[in-house]
Amino acid sequence: MKVLVIGGGNMGFTYAEAIAKSTFLKAKDLMILDKSEERVAELKRHPLLDAYADLKDCLPKADVVLIAVKPNHAQGLMTEMKSLVNNEQVFVSIMAGVTINVIQNGLGVAKVVRAMPNLPAQVGLGMTSFTAADEVSRLELSTIEQLLDTTGRSIHLETEKGIDASTGISGSGPAYIFYFMQSMLEAAQNMGFSAREARTLVYQTFAGAVELFGSSDLDPNAWMAKVASKGGTTRAALDSMEDNNVKEMIKEAAYAAFNRAVELGKEFNHA
């Protein structure tokens, strides 16, 4: 099996390298294409990747094609691709807001998978949600899932609405965590810690909490109860958050991302 990744940017390269490093493919069965000759020259120096600058040299050879370009490049790219594709190929898109139907019509193909990855894929801890057209077989879907899992974990969703919803949770979610971390970093430095000390304190606190959460079936409320005691320091902090409706604000932020994902899809599909 040969896999082609179209787009040598951050996410495209992340998937290309992860898939190439896995035992899933033979050496040089991972192809990657980028329009920039300078970027292709860089990619050619990678021992596991077969880099290209021209679609006609690689697209017809691929069994699976992962499209990792910005959504505003989608229409132009699909126009270039259309004469080079066939109905046996499976197309996996990580273009935000571009629906399965748009890709099917744009390429004249049936087997399309739409996926939403997130930034921690760059360190092998990504969370990717995906859904597929009915024409994608169970065996093909299993293959795609294994490819996506090379960057972390994946979850198969039944509908594209689920992809938009997952954008609000896992797709955009790392930014919410960084936002909280930044707030704690600033608080730590205001309390007199150096930037380096603050980074260590905040990083290890988040890393430890995440590890605890993943180590059992306890929900966050139960873990908070283990830390907080009546009249104590943690209870004072949690009461402050409750008084300021922090929980509701976080929920609203997640829904804002979800709603924007839906809007982007409508904007693109009516363009």
Sequence and secondary structure as in RCSB ss.txt:
>XXXX:A:sequence
MKVLVIGGGNMGFTYAEAIAKSTFLKAKDLMILDKSEERVAELKRHPLLDAYADLKDCLPKADVVLIAVKPNHAQ
GLMTEMKSLVNNEQVFVSIMAGVTINVIQNGLGVAKVVRAMPNLPAQVGLGMTSFTAADEVSRLELSTIEQLLDT
TGRSIHLETEKGIDASTGISGSGPAYIFYFMQSMLEAAQNMGFSAREARTLVYQTFAGAVELFGSSDLDPNAWMA
KVASKGGTTRAALDSMEDNNVKEMIKEAAYAAFNRAVELGKEFNHA
>XXXX:A:secstr
  EEEE  SHHHHHHHHHHHHSSSS TT EEEE S HHHHHHHHTSTT EEES GGGTGGG SEEEE S GGGHH
HHHHHHGGG  TT EEEE  TT  HHHHHHHHT S EEEEE  GGGGGT EEEEEEE TTS HHHHHHHHHHHGG
GEEEEE SSHHHHHHHIIIIISHHHHHHHHHHHHHHHHHHTT  HHHHHHHHHHHHHHHHHHHHTSS  HHHHHH
HH  TTSHHHHHHHHHHHTTHHHHHHHHHHHHHHHHHHHHHHHHT 
